[in-house]
């Protein structure tokens, strides 16, 4: 038996050596994911280049139909998640065919060199991790560069835009609502990190009240039960109290708290429930 095992091992080893010597490197063809694109757009407002991850609805190239469009902040991580969630929701007829756009940096934290989320998603009066907030410039990028680009080059419905963000980018979704409420009509703000900005947001809401009275929009705002109250629940409740007190007839609001939800457990739930709500008829 021992002799048989040794002979078998020698035989298999000789085969592996022969294969290694004769085997050429395997070159695989590039694979393209259907209806999915990656583009780059330089912003003069921000003075930076952004990654654009684009998912077109099925049959986009076979008709002249126009579609609602979903803009995802933190697109590097939100795009693959949202693309899958949208597909599930469409099976249940909760979401129509839409164009999905993730706006990102190439990696979630720019390879940990500089976290440009702190630059782009914070309002001007804040500073975080050594970066001054340039939310005004980023909002200008969306308004004057990104949205016109997609309206020109893709068959969008310009009056049907959704913006979605989590944490800092959830804060920016609120910032967009309060500063340029005509840009979007559907908002998903998952665990918006407003601890540094809530006071200025409340002042802005009061200032923009005459404009906000005329909007027709849906706002989904959420938080996790296990997230620190001081960072999330308190500023969120302040904002919601102010919005409800102002009684904007055209602003439909849903607030959801996720049971046992921590900061990094909540995003998929917020995306699922958020999309379902903002597209409710």
Secondary structure, DSSP 8 states (H G I E B T S, - for coil): -HHHHHHHHHHHHHHHHHHHHH-----------TTEEEEEEEETTTTEEEEEEEE--TTGGGS---EEEEEESSHHHHHHHHHHHHHHHHHTTSS-SEEEEEEE-SSTTGGGT--HHHHHSS-TT-EETTEE--HHHHHHHIIIIIHHHHHHHS-EEEEEEEEEEETHHHHHHHHHHHH-TTS-SEEEEES---TTTHHHHHHHHHHTHHHHTT--EEEEEEEETTS-TTTTHHHHHHHHHHHHHHT-TTEEEEEEEETT--TTTHHHHHHHHHHHHHT--
